[in-house]
């Protein structure tokens, strides 16, 4: 029996592992969590606290440029998230189209190139001619003081101006006050959630825009994946077992949600949830939250390319280099 320390956030798709409903064959697992998800990332990157861990895709790719390159990936996207909805604007700044972001002062949560920043910048560049290097970037926190992320590389490409907000400054408040023109953030700022009149999203009808983006590109963006210590990555049987555990846990939750549609998901206090689920199945397919390399190849390759084009990777990494060998055919 192999003992593994495994860390992930409070995801419904992994809960069956933590609850013991699903087990990993041949593994005695101890599960860990954190105050916020970046605490898990810090534990893995800075302290090597886990054998298997939830890790932001940009956080992982930054470690690949270190001499040690200590981790590899399993094709388990613990967090898929469309990110057209992650672009917020101050409505007094003349931003009516994506192209109007060029030359603006833009806030970004946590890092220049956090996971929810890489995809919007790449998509905007591909489809609307956005040029991140034309902007001034202010990196900081939202709604609560953000600890400095000083435990992994923070590259900034030549010609891009990046400054850091003070620890007591809030990017959402700065957006509402007009101190920044726009904001790209994984977290929604309070001013937008409160519907303050001078702020909003670049794409107000973001669901329609994101569904169209998926239909055109086949990309369901990936934010977090499962990482493993490099010394474990070559153990094919172990990697397949861990992958199957996460896959089985995801399928267990998906089946509960599918069964729930029979009873109009009455256990969940989300009106019209069954209708939304059916819409998602119609758009994304019966396996609406895919694991494995094959189904996620467009999203993975897009993120790898954007990370390189935005000056966050020293070279363009390939799928074959970053994933454990035994699961390349998954």
Order of alpha helices (4+ residues) and beta strands (2+ residues): beta-alpha-beta-alpha-beta-alpha-beta-beta-beta-alpha-beta-beta-alpha-beta-alpha-beta-alpha-beta-alpha-alpha-alpha-alpha-alpha
